[in-house]
Amino acid sequence: MAVVEPGDHVIAEWPTYASLYEIPRTLGAEVEYWELREGLRLLGEALAEFDR
């Protein structure tokens, strides 16, 4: 089971089911949206946009 706490950083696919980003937001996490775009990109390259 995953645990999300206030202040955590969550990356959620967009568009997706609302509960996948609303539940972490409600629990106090900072939610960033990963907008799905046309074209093939490796997961690591796509997530690098959110590197902190």
N, C-alpha and C positions, 0 to 999 in steps of 0.2 A: 504494500500500500504506500503510495506517495504521500508526503506531508508537505503542505504549503503553509508558511508562516508569514505574518505581517513583515513587509519589507523584502520578501523574496522577489526575484525577477523571473517572470514566466513568459515564454514565447509561445503564442498560440497561432495556429494556422488560421487564415482568413480567406474565404468564408468557411465556416464550420458550424457545428452545433453550438448554440449560445452557451450551454452549460460548460463547455470546455474552456471558455474564457471568463464567464461570469462567476463561477464558483471560486477560482483563485482570486479574482478581483474582490469578491465579497469577503474573502478571508484575509484581505489586506495586502495582497501581492501587487506588485507593479506589473501590469500586463502589456506586452508589446505584441503587435499583430504582424505576422509573417504572411504577407499577401501572396497568394499563389499566382504565378504569372505563366503565360504561355512560354514554352521552350524548356528544354531539358537542362537542368543544372545539378551538379552533385550536391548532396545534402550539406556536406561540410562547407562548400563555397557559399551556399545560400545562408547558412547560419552564421558565417563569418561577418555578415552585415550587422549582427547583433552582439559581436564580441565586445566585452567590457574589460 
